[in-house]
Amino acid sequence: MDYLALAAALPLVLGLALLCATLVCVVALCRAHRSEVVAVLRALPGLITALLRRKP
């Protein structure tokens, strides 16, 4: 397989990886206890803020 074919497949692979990660997260949230889900959702804004501050 040459580099051009790998470069063409990269967006598909990244999209599939994002879809799988999203599915895993949704399933984990569905299986978690309600209080855990609420704690995670309350922590998300702080986590996003911290990640955006560290962006180069």
Contact map, one row per residue, 1 for C-alpha under 8 A:
11101100000000000000000000000000000000000000000000000000
11111100000000000000000000000000000000000000000000000000
11111110000000000000000000000000000000000000000000000000
01111111000000000000000000000000000000000000000000000000
11111111100000000000000000000000000000000000000000000000
11111111110000000000000000000000000000000000000000000000
00111111111000000000000000000000000000000000000000000000
00011111111100000000000000000000000000000000000000000000
00001111111110000000000000000000000000000000000000000000
00000111111111000000000000000000000000000000000000000000
00000011111111100000000000000000000000000000000000000000
00000001111111110000000000000000000000000000000000000000
00000000111111111000000000000000000000000000000000000000
00000000011111111100000000000000000000000000000000000000
00000000001111111110000000000000000000000000000000000000
00000000000111111111000000000000000000000000000000000000
00000000000011111111100000000000000000000000000000000000
00000000000001111111110000000000000000000000000000000000
00000000000000111111111000000000000000000000000000000000
00000000000000011111111100000000000000000000000000000000
00000000000000001111111110000000000000000000000000000000
00000000000000000111111111000000000000000000000000000000
00000000000000000011111111100000000000000000000000000000
00000000000000000001111111110000000000000000000000000000
00000000000000000000111111111000000000000000000000000000
00000000000000000000011111111100000000000000000000000000
00000000000000000000001111111110000000000000000000000000
00000000000000000000000111111111000000000000000000000000
00000000000000000000000011111111000010000000000000000000
00000000000000000000000001111111000000000000000000000000
00000000000000000000000000111111100000000000000000000000
00000000000000000000000000011111110110000000000000000000
00000000000000000000000000000011111110000000000000000000
00000000000000000000000000000001111111000000000000000000
00000000000000000000000000000000111111100000000000000000
00000000000000000000000000000001111111110000000000000000
00000000000000000000000000001001111111111000000000000000
00000000000000000000000000000000011111111100000000000000
00000000000000000000000000000000001111111110000000000000
00000000000000000000000000000000000111111111000000000000
00000000000000000000000000000000000011111111100000000000
00000000000000000000000000000000000001111111100000000000
00000000000000000000000000000000000000111111111000000000
00000000000000000000000000000000000000011111111100000000
00000000000000000000000000000000000000001111111110000000
00000000000000000000000000000000000000000011111111000000
00000000000000000000000000000000000000000011111111100000
00000000000000000000000000000000000000000001111111110000
00000000000000000000000000000000000000000000111111111000
00000000000000000000000000000000000000000000011111111100
00000000000000000000000000000000000000000000001111111110
00000000000000000000000000000000000000000000000111111110
00000000000000000000000000000000000000000000000011111110
00000000000000000000000000000000000000000000000001111111
00000000000000000000000000000000000000000000000000111111
00000000000000000000000000000000000000000000000000000111
